[in-house]
Each structure stands twice: as C-alpha cells, then as structure tokens.
Amino acid sequence: MSGAMLRRLVRLTQEGAARRRDAVARAAIAAGVEDAQVDGEIVRLTGPGLMRRWMSDLGLREAGRGSR
C-alpha cells in the first residue's frame, strides 16, 4: 500500500468517526438530553437519567454504531 493511499484511508476513517460522533450528539439532543457536545474523540452528554435513556433508546445506541 502506498503512503498516499494509507493517508487517504486514515483521513476517511477519521472523517467517518467524526460523523458518528456528531450523529450521537444529534440523537442525544433529539432524545431529550439536556446538552451534547463533541470534545475531540468524546461525546459529552449532560442531563438527568442519561444511562436509563441510553439503555432504553435503540435509536440513540444505533447512532453510535454508525447505522443512522
């Protein structure tokens, strides 16, 4: 694999991960989470009952898996 191809694959992977983090933040806000912010590679969520909401909302969990 050439260096240029490897750099392109790394860039595409990083862009995909960024899209998934943004999707998680949007899904969390749509589910009623008080605040969701992307901080580097972390999605920070604030609000009451987050664990219960995360576990009970398939759409929210699936957003983190890249299926939405």
PDB file of N, CA, C and O in Angstrom:
ATOM      1  N   MET A   1       0.863  -1.171   0.000  1.00  0.00           N
ATOM      2  CA  MET A   1       0.000   0.000   0.000  1.00  0.00           C
ATOM      3  C   MET A   1       0.910   1.234   0.000  1.00  0.00           C
ATOM      4  O   MET A   1       1.862   1.326   0.775  1.00  0.00           O
ATOM      5  N   SER A   2       0.594   2.163  -0.878  1.00  0.00           N
ATOM      6  CA  SER A   2       1.403   3.377  -0.967  1.00  0.00           C
ATOM      7  C   SER A   2       1.112   4.314   0.206  1.00  0.00           C
ATOM      8  O   SER A   2       0.077   4.210   0.863  1.00  0.00           O
ATOM      9  N   GLY A   3       2.046   5.227   0.448  1.00  0.00           N
ATOM     10  CA  GLY A   3       1.862   6.198   1.520  1.00  0.00           C
ATOM     11  C   GLY A   3       0.655   7.082   1.293  1.00  0.00           C
ATOM     12  O   GLY A   3      -0.061   7.417   2.236  1.00  0.00           O
ATOM     13  N   ALA A   4       0.421   7.470   0.024  1.00  0.00           N
ATOM     14  CA  ALA A   4      -0.721   8.327  -0.297  1.00  0.00           C
ATOM     15  C   ALA A   4      -2.038   7.602  -0.022  1.00  0.00           C
ATOM     16  O   ALA A   4      -2.987   8.196   0.490  1.00  0.00           O
ATOM     17  N   MET A   5      -2.088   6.319  -0.365  1.00  0.00           N
ATOM     18  CA  MET A   5      -3.316   5.546  -0.141  1.00  0.00           C
ATOM     19  C   MET A   5      -3.565   5.379   1.353  1.00  0.00           C
ATOM     20  O   MET A   5      -4.700   5.479   1.819  1.00  0.00           O
ATOM     21  N   LEU A   6      -2.498   5.125   2.093  1.00  0.00           N
ATOM     22  CA  LEU A   6      -2.640   4.976   3.539  1.00  0.00           C
ATOM     23  C   LEU A   6      -3.132   6.273   4.168  1.00  0.00           C
ATOM     24  O   LEU A   6      -4.018   6.243   5.022  1.00  0.00           O
ATOM     25  N   ARG A   7      -2.577   7.404   3.763  1.00  0.00           N
ATOM     26  CA  ARG A   7      -3.027   8.702   4.294  1.00  0.00           C
ATOM     27  C   ARG A   7      -4.499   8.941   3.964  1.00  0.00           C
ATOM     28  O   ARG A   7      -5.244   9.458   4.797  1.00  0.00           O
ATOM     29  N   ARG A   8      -4.920   8.574   2.769  1.00  0.00           N
ATOM     30  CA  ARG A   8      -6.325   8.742   2.372  1.00  0.00           C
ATOM     31  C   ARG A   8      -7.234   7.865   3.236  1.00  0.00           C
ATOM     32  O   ARG A   8      -8.287   8.316   3.685  1.00  0.00           O
ATOM     33  N   LEU A   9      -6.831   6.619   3.467  1.00  0.00           N
ATOM     34  CA  LEU A   9      -7.636   5.721   4.309  1.00  0.00           C
ATOM     35  C   LEU A   9      -7.731   6.238   5.738  1.00  0.00           C
ATOM     36  O   LEU A   9      -8.792   6.165   6.359  1.00  0.00           O
ATOM     37  N   VAL A  10      -6.631   6.757   6.256  1.00  0.00           N
ATOM     38  CA  VAL A  10      -6.648   7.333   7.605  1.00  0.00           C
ATOM     39  C   VAL A  10      -7.607   8.514   7.649  1.00  0.00           C
ATOM     40  O   VAL A  10      -8.416   8.627   8.570  1.00  0.00           O
ATOM     41  N   ARG A  11      -7.519   9.398   6.652  1.00  0.00           N
ATOM     42  CA  ARG A  11      -8.398  10.571   6.605  1.00  0.00           C
ATOM     43  C   ARG A  11      -9.858  10.156   6.517  1.00  0.00           C
ATOM     44  O   ARG A  11     -10.701  10.705   7.227  1.00  0.00           O
ATOM     45  N   LEU A  12     -10.171   9.179   5.641  1.00  0.00           N
ATOM     46  CA  LEU A  12     -11.558   8.716   5.503  1.00  0.00           C
ATOM     47  C   LEU A  12     -12.071   8.090   6.801  1.00  0.00           C
ATOM     48  O   LEU A  12     -13.229   8.286   7.169  1.00  0.00           O
ATOM     49  N   THR A  13     -11.221   7.343   7.489  1.00  0.00           N
ATOM     50  CA  THR A  13     -11.603   6.732   8.763  1.00  0.00           C
ATOM     51  C   THR A  13     -11.882   7.801   9.816  1.00  0.00           C
ATOM     52  O   THR A  13     -12.865   7.720  10.553  1.00  0.00           O
ATOM     53  N   GLN A  14     -11.008   8.800   9.879  1.00  0.00           N
ATOM     54  CA  GLN A  14     -11.207   9.886  10.845  1.00  0.00           C
ATOM     55  C   GLN A  14     -12.475  10.673  10.543  1.00  0.00           C
ATOM     56  O   GLN A  14     -13.194  11.057  11.465  1.00  0.00           O
ATOM     57  N   GLU A  15     -12.759  10.918   9.271  1.00  0.00           N
ATOM     58  CA  GLU A  15     -13.980  11.639   8.905  1.00  0.00           C
ATOM     59  C   GLU A  15     -15.215  10.830   9.262  1.00  0.00           C
ATOM     60  O   GLU A  15     -16.206  11.389   9.733  1.00  0.00           O
ATOM     61  N   GLY A  16     -15.168   9.518   9.043  1.00  0.00           N
ATOM     62  CA  GLY A  16     -16.299   8.663   9.405  1.00  0.00           C
ATOM     63  C   GLY A  16     -16.552   8.660  10.906  1.00  0.00           C
ATOM     64  O   GLY A  16     -17.698   8.705  11.354  1.00  0.00           O
ATOM     65  N   ALA A  17     -15.471   8.605  11.677  1.00  0.00           N
ATOM     66  CA  ALA A  17     -15.611   8.629  13.137  1.00  0.00           C
ATOM     67  C   ALA A  17     -16.199   9.962  13.595  1.00  0.00           C
ATOM     68  O   ALA A  17     -17.026   9.993  14.506  1.00  0.00           O
ATOM     69  N   ALA A  18     -15.779  11.055  12.973  1.00  0.00           N
ATOM     70  CA  ALA A  18     -16.317  12.376  13.326  1.00  0.00           C
ATOM     71  C   ALA A  18     -17.813  12.442  13.011  1.00  0.00           C
ATOM     72  O   ALA A  18     -18.586  13.006  13.786  1.00  0.00           O
ATOM     73  N   ARG A  19     -18.220  11.868  11.880  1.00  0.00           N
ATOM     74  CA  ARG A  19     -19.656  11.846  11.533  1.00  0.00           C
ATOM     75  C   ARG A  19     -20.451  11.038  12.553  1.00  0.00           C
ATOM     76  O   ARG A  19     -21.558  11.425  12.927  1.00  0.00           O
ATOM     77  N   ARG A  20     -19.888   9.909  13.009  1.00  0.00           N
ATOM     78  CA  ARG A  20     -20.586   9.096  14.016  1.00  0.00           C
ATOM     79  C   ARG A  20     -20.708   9.842  15.336  1.00  0.00           C
ATOM     80  O   ARG A  20     -21.756   9.781  15.979  1.00  0.00           O
ATOM     81  N   ARG A  21     -19.662  10.543  15.753  1.00  0.00           N
ATOM     82  CA  ARG A  21     -19.749  11.329  16.991  1.00  0.00           C
ATOM     83  C   ARG A  21     -20.810  12.415  16.865  1.00  0.00           C
ATOM     84  O   ARG A  21     -21.579  12.637  17.801  1.00  0.00           O
ATOM     85  N   ASP A  22     -20.863  13.090  15.728  1.00  0.00           N
ATOM     86  CA  ASP A  22     -21.891  14.110  15.515  1.00  0.00           C
ATOM     87  C   ASP A  22     -23.285  13.488  15.529  1.00  0.00           C
ATOM     88  O   ASP A  22     -24.224  14.075  16.066  1.00  0.00           O
ATOM     89  N   ALA A  23     -23.420  12.294  14.935  1.00  0.00           N
ATOM     90  CA  ALA A  23     -24.717  11.612  14.923  1.00  0.00           C
ATOM     91  C   ALA A  23     -25.163  11.253  16.336  1.00  0.00           C
ATOM     92  O   ALA A  23     -26.344  11.365  16.663  1.00  0.00           O
ATOM     93  N   VAL A  24     -24.226  10.823  17.169  1.00  0.00           N
ATOM     94  CA  VAL A  24     -24.551  10.504  18.567  1.00  0.00           C
ATOM     95  C   VAL A  24     -25.032  11.760  19.284  1.00  0.00           C
ATOM     96  O   VAL A  24     -26.032  11.721  20.001  1.00  0.00           O
ATOM     97  N   ALA A  25     -24.325  12.873  19.094  1.00  0.00           N
ATOM     98  CA  ALA A  25     -24.722  14.124  19.757  1.00  0.00           C
ATOM     99  C   ALA A  25     -26.108  14.570  19.290  1.00  0.00           C
ATOM    100  O   ALA A  25     -26.927  14.976  20.115  1.00  0.00           O
ATOM    101  N   ARG A  26     -26.387  14.504  17.986  1.00  0.00           N
ATOM    102  CA  ARG A  26     -27.709  14.900  17.467  1.00  0.00           C
ATOM    103  C   ARG A  26     -28.806  13.983  17.997  1.00  0.00           C
ATOM    104  O   ARG A  26     -29.879  14.449  18.379  1.00  0.00           O
ATOM    105  N   ALA A  27     -28.536  12.675  18.020  1.00  0.00           N
ATOM    106  CA  ALA A  27     -29.529  11.718  18.518  1.00  0.00           C
ATOM    107  C   ALA A  27     -29.807  11.944  20.000  1.00  0.00           C
ATOM    108  O   ALA A  27     -30.947  11.817  20.449  1.00  0.00           O
ATOM    109  N   ALA A  28     -28.779  12.275  20.749  1.00  0.00           N
ATOM    110  CA  ALA A  28     -28.963  12.531  22.182  1.00  0.00           C
ATOM    111  C   ALA A  28     -29.839  13.757  22.404  1.00  0.00           C
ATOM    112  O   ALA A  28     -30.746  13.725  23.235  1.00  0.00           O
ATOM    113  N   ILE A  29     -29.581  14.821  21.680  1.00  0.00           N
ATOM    114  CA  ILE A  29     -30.400  16.039  21.796  1.00  0.00           C
ATOM    115  C   ILE A  29     -31.843  15.730  21.401  1.00  0.00           C
ATOM    116  O   ILE A  29     -32.782  16.157  22.073  1.00  0.00           O
ATOM    117  N   ALA A  30     -32.017  14.981  20.301  1.00  0.00           N
ATOM    118  CA  ALA A  30     -33.365  14.625  19.850  1.00  0.00           C
ATOM    119  C   ALA A  30     -34.094  13.773  20.883  1.00  0.00           C
ATOM    120  O   ALA A  30     -35.322  13.808  20.965  1.00  0.00           O
ATOM    121  N   ALA A  31     -33.338  13.006  21.671  1.00  0.00           N
ATOM    122  CA  ALA A  31     -33.941  12.150  22.686  1.00  0.00           C
ATOM    123  C   ALA A  31     -34.215  12.901  23.987  1.00  0.00           C
ATOM    124  O   ALA A  31     -34.740  12.328  24.943  1.00  0.00           O
ATOM    125  N   GLY A  32     -33.856  14.194  24.019  1.00  0.00           N
ATOM    126  CA  GLY A  32     -34.171  14.990  25.186  1.00  0.00           C
ATOM    127  C   GLY A  32     -33.026  15.204  26.157  1.00  0.00           C
ATOM    128  O   GLY A  32     -33.236  15.713  27.258  1.00  0.00           O
ATOM    129  N   VAL A  33     -31.812  14.820  25.765  1.00  0.00           N
ATOM    130  CA  VAL A  33     -30.659  15.077  26.630  1.00  0.00           C
ATOM    131  C   VAL A  33     -30.452  16.583  26.704  1.00  0.00           C
ATOM    132  O   VAL A  33     -30.565  17.289  25.703  1.00  0.00           O
ATOM    133  N   GLU A  34     -30.154  17.054  27.883  1.00  0.00           N
ATOM    134  CA  GLU A  34     -30.011  18.491  28.127  1.00  0.00           C
ATOM    135  C   GLU A  34     -28.943  19.126  27.239  1.00  0.00           C
ATOM    136  O   GLU A  34     -29.175  20.189  26.663  1.00  0.00           O
ATOM    137  N   ASP A  35     -27.772  18.487  27.121  1.00  0.00           N
ATOM    138  CA  ASP A  35     -26.678  19.043  26.321  1.00  0.00           C
ATOM    139  C   ASP A  35     -25.811  17.909  25.806  1.00  0.00           C
ATOM    140  O   ASP A  35     -25.572  16.933  26.516  1.00  0.00           O
ATOM    141  N   ALA A  36     -25.343  18.033  24.582  1.00  0.00           N
ATOM    142  CA  ALA A  36     -24.427  17.060  23.975  1.00  0.00           C
ATOM    143  C   ALA A  36     -23.388  17.826  23.187  1.00  0.00           C
ATOM    144  O   ALA A  36     -23.715  18.603  22.290  1.00  0.00           O
ATOM    145  N   GLN A  37     -22.130  17.598  23.532  1.00  0.00           N
ATOM    146  CA  GLN A  37     -21.041  18.293  22.853  1.00  0.00           C
ATOM    147  C   GLN A  37     -19.968  17.299  22.457  1.00  0.00           C
ATOM    148  O   GLN A  37     -19.646  16.384  23.216  1.00  0.00           O
ATOM    149  N   VAL A  38     -19.411  17.481  21.258  1.00  0.00           N
ATOM    150  CA  VAL A  38     -18.289  16.674  20.798  1.00  0.00           C
ATOM    151  C   VAL A  38     -17.022  17.372  21.267  1.00  0.00           C
ATOM    152  O   VAL A  38     -16.786  18.539  20.955  1.00  0.00           O
ATOM    153  N   ASP A  39     -16.212  16.637  22.020  1.00  0.00           N
ATOM    154  CA  ASP A  39     -14.960  17.167  22.558  1.00  0.00           C
ATOM    155  C   ASP A  39     -13.834  16.242  22.094  1.00  0.00           C
ATOM    156  O   ASP A  39     -13.490  15.278  22.778  1.00  0.00           O
ATOM    157  N   GLY A  40     -13.267  16.545  20.934  1.00  0.00           N
ATOM    158  CA  GLY A  40     -12.249  15.669  20.362  1.00  0.00           C
ATOM    159  C   GLY A  40     -12.876  14.355  19.946  1.00  0.00           C
ATOM    160  O   GLY A  40     -13.730  14.324  19.060  1.00  0.00           O
ATOM    161  N   GLU A  41     -12.457  13.265  20.582  1.00  0.00           N
ATOM    162  CA  GLU A  41     -12.998  11.944  20.256  1.00  0.00           C
ATOM    163  C   GLU A  41     -14.094  11.515  21.222  1.00  0.00           C
ATOM    164  O   GLU A  41     -14.540  10.369  21.189  1.00  0.00           O
ATOM    165  N   ILE A  42     -14.526  12.428  22.079  1.00  0.00           N
ATOM    166  CA  ILE A  42     -15.510  12.110  23.116  1.00  0.00           C
ATOM    167  C   ILE A  42     -16.794  12.901  22.882  1.00  0.00           C
ATOM    168  O   ILE A  42     -16.751  14.081  22.532  1.00  0.00           O
ATOM    169  N   VAL A  43     -17.934  12.245  23.076  1.00  0.00           N
ATOM    170  CA  VAL A  43     -19.222  12.946  23.085  1.00  0.00           C
ATOM    171  C   VAL A  43     -19.615  13.091  24.546  1.00  0.00           C
ATOM    172  O   VAL A  43     -19.823  12.099  25.244  1.00  0.00           O
ATOM    173  N   ARG A  44     -19.715  14.318  25.000  1.00  0.00           N
ATOM    174  CA  ARG A  44     -20.057  14.589  26.399  1.00  0.00           C
ATOM    175  C   ARG A  44     -21.544  14.925  26.489  1.00  0.00           C
ATOM    176  O   ARG A  44     -22.029  15.841  25.824  1.00  0.00           O
ATOM    177  N   LEU A  45     -22.256  14.170  27.321  1.00  0.00           N
ATOM    178  CA  LEU A  45     -23.686  14.355  27.498  1.00  0.00           C
ATOM    179  C   LEU A  45     -23.966  14.792  28.929  1.00  0.00           C
ATOM    180  O   LEU A  45     -23.338  14.305  29.869  1.00  0.00           O
ATOM    181  N   THR A  46     -24.914  15.715  29.088  1.00  0.00           N
ATOM    182  CA  THR A  46     -25.330  16.118  30.423  1.00  0.00           C
ATOM    183  C   THR A  46     -26.853  16.122  30.488  1.00  0.00           C
ATOM    184  O   THR A  46     -27.531  16.473  29.522  1.00  0.00           O
ATOM    185  N   GLY A  47     -27.366  15.732  31.626  1.00  0.00           N
ATOM    186  CA  GLY A  47     -28.799  15.728  31.844  1.00  0.00           C
ATOM    187  C   GLY A  47     -29.191  14.586  32.756  1.00  0.00           C
ATOM    188  O   GLY A  47     -28.418  13.648  32.954  1.00  0.00           O
ATOM    189  N   PRO A  48     -30.380  14.659  33.308  1.00  0.00           N
ATOM    190  CA  PRO A  48     -30.838  13.620  34.229  1.00  0.00           C
ATOM    191  C   PRO A  48     -31.209  12.324  33.511  1.00  0.00           C
ATOM    192  O   PRO A  48     -31.736  12.351  32.398  1.00  0.00           O
ATOM    193  N   GLY A  49     -30.936  11.206  34.145  1.00  0.00           N
ATOM    194  CA  GLY A  49     -31.369   9.899  33.637  1.00  0.00           C
ATOM    195  C   GLY A  49     -30.681   9.453  32.362  1.00  0.00           C
ATOM    196  O   GLY A  49     -31.289   8.743  31.561  1.00  0.00           O
ATOM    197  N   LEU A  50     -29.435   9.842  32.146  1.00  0.00           N
ATOM    198  CA  LEU A  50     -28.775   9.521  30.880  1.00  0.00           C
ATOM    199  C   LEU A  50     -28.579   8.025  30.656  1.00  0.00           C
ATOM    200  O   LEU A  50     -28.848   7.535  29.559  1.00  0.00           O
ATOM    201  N   MET A  51     -28.124   7.296  31.653  1.00  0.00           N
ATOM    202  CA  MET A  51     -27.877   5.865  31.471  1.00  0.00           C
ATOM    203  C   MET A  51     -29.178   5.144  31.147  1.00  0.00           C
ATOM    204  O   MET A  51     -29.214   4.306  30.246  1.00  0.00           O
ATOM    205  N   ARG A  52     -30.233   5.459  31.864  1.00  0.00           N
ATOM    206  CA  ARG A  52     -31.531   4.832  31.592  1.00  0.00           C
ATOM    207  C   ARG A  52     -31.989   5.158  30.175  1.00  0.00           C
ATOM    208  O   ARG A  52     -32.475   4.285  29.456  1.00  0.00           O
ATOM    209  N   ARG A  53     -31.833   6.405  29.782  1.00  0.00           N
ATOM    210  CA  ARG A  53     -32.241   6.828  28.443  1.00  0.00           C
ATOM    211  C   ARG A  53     -31.414   6.117  27.380  1.00  0.00           C
ATOM    212  O   ARG A  53     -31.957   5.658  26.376  1.00  0.00           O
ATOM    213  N   TRP A  54     -30.106   6.023  27.593  1.00  0.00           N
ATOM    214  CA  TRP A  54     -29.212   5.369  26.626  1.00  0.00           C
ATOM    215  C   TRP A  54     -29.591   3.897  26.466  1.00  0.00           C
ATOM    216  O   TRP A  54     -29.669   3.391  25.347  1.00  0.00           O
ATOM    217  N   MET A  55     -29.824   3.218  27.576  1.00  0.00           N
ATOM    218  CA  MET A  55     -30.125   1.792  27.529  1.00  0.00           C
ATOM    219  C   MET A  55     -31.507   1.517  26.946  1.00  0.00           C
ATOM    220  O   MET A  55     -31.713   0.458  26.353  1.00  0.00           O
ATOM    221  N   SER A  56     -32.449   2.425  27.093  1.00  0.00           N
ATOM    222  CA  SER A  56     -33.809   2.161  26.632  1.00  0.00           C
ATOM    223  C   SER A  56     -34.084   2.683  25.219  1.00  0.00           C
ATOM    224  O   SER A  56     -35.141   2.391  24.659  1.00  0.00           O
ATOM    225  N   ASP A  57     -33.165   3.443  24.634  1.00  0.00           N
ATOM    226  CA  ASP A  57     -33.414   4.049  23.323  1.00  0.00           C
ATOM    227  C   ASP A  57     -32.515   3.428  22.269  1.00  0.00           C
ATOM    228  O   ASP A  57     -31.347   3.797  22.146  1.00  0.00           O
ATOM    229  N   LEU A  58     -33.060   2.482  21.506  1.00  0.00           N
ATOM    230  CA  LEU A  58     -32.294   1.799  20.477  1.00  0.00           C
ATOM    231  C   LEU A  58     -31.737   2.784  19.446  1.00  0.00           C
ATOM    232  O   LEU A  58     -30.598   2.626  19.006  1.00  0.00           O
ATOM    233  N   GLY A  59     -32.506   3.783  19.056  1.00  0.00           N
ATOM    234  CA  GLY A  59     -32.046   4.760  18.074  1.00  0.00           C
ATOM    235  C   GLY A  59     -30.818   5.510  18.548  1.00  0.00           C
ATOM    236  O   GLY A  59     -29.914   5.786  17.759  1.00  0.00           O
ATOM    237  N   LEU A  60     -30.778   5.835  19.801  1.00  0.00           N
ATOM    238  CA  LEU A  60     -29.629   6.535  20.367  1.00  0.00           C
ATOM    239  C   LEU A  60     -28.393   5.635  20.354  1.00  0.00           C
ATOM    240  O   LEU A  60     -27.301   6.078  19.997  1.00  0.00           O
ATOM    241  N   ARG A  61     -28.568   4.376  20.742  1.00  0.00           N
ATOM    242  CA  ARG A  61     -27.422   3.448  20.731  1.00  0.00           C
ATOM    243  C   ARG A  61     -26.958   3.188  19.298  1.00  0.00           C
ATOM    244  O   ARG A  61     -25.756   3.138  19.038  1.00  0.00           O
ATOM    245  N   GLU A  62     -27.892   3.024  18.374  1.00  0.00           N
ATOM    246  CA  GLU A  62     -27.524   2.735  16.992  1.00  0.00           C
ATOM    247  C   GLU A  62     -26.789   3.903  16.335  1.00  0.00           C
ATOM    248  O   GLU A  62     -25.963   3.682  15.449  1.00  0.00           O
ATOM    249  N   ALA A  63     -27.069   5.134  16.747  1.00  0.00           N
ATOM    250  CA  ALA A  63     -26.358   6.295  16.190  1.00  0.00           C
ATOM    251  C   ALA A  63     -24.867   6.169  16.443  1.00  0.00           C
ATOM    252  O   ALA A  63     -24.061   6.579  15.608  1.00  0.00           O
ATOM    253  N   GLY A  64     -24.491   5.610  17.577  1.00  0.00           N
ATOM    254  CA  GLY A  64     -23.085   5.420  17.891  1.00  0.00           C
ATOM    255  C   GLY A  64     -22.445   4.296  17.124  1.00  0.00           C
ATOM    256  O   GLY A  64     -21.220   4.197  17.059  1.00  0.00           O
ATOM    257  N   ARG A  65     -23.265   3.449  16.542  1.00  0.00           N
ATOM    258  CA  ARG A  65     -22.725   2.327  15.758  1.00  0.00           C
ATOM    259  C   ARG A  65     -22.653   2.657  14.277  1.00  0.00           C
ATOM    260  O   ARG A  65     -22.245   1.821  13.471  1.00  0.00           O
ATOM    261  N   GLY A  66     -23.048   3.869  13.915  1.00  0.00           N
ATOM    262  CA  GLY A  66     -22.942   4.290  12.520  1.00  0.00           C
ATOM    263  C   GLY A  66     -24.047   3.788  11.611  1.00  0.00           C
ATOM    264  O   GLY A  66     -23.906   3.852  10.390  1.00  0.00           O
ATOM    265  N   SER A  67     -25.139   3.293  12.168  1.00  0.00           N
ATOM    266  CA  SER A  67     -26.207   2.770  11.327  1.00  0.00           C
ATOM    267  C   SER A  67     -27.247   3.807  10.962  1.00  0.00           C
ATOM    268  O   SER A  67     -28.193   3.498  10.237  1.00  0.00           O
ATOM    269  N   ARG A  68     -27.098   5.029  11.447  1.00  0.00           N
ATOM    270  CA  ARG A  68     -28.039   6.105  11.107  1.00  0.00           C
ATOM    271  C   ARG A  68     -27.316   7.198  10.401  1.00  0.00           C
ATOM    272  O   ARG A  68     -27.925   8.200  10.027  1.00  0.00           O
TER     273      ARG A  68
END
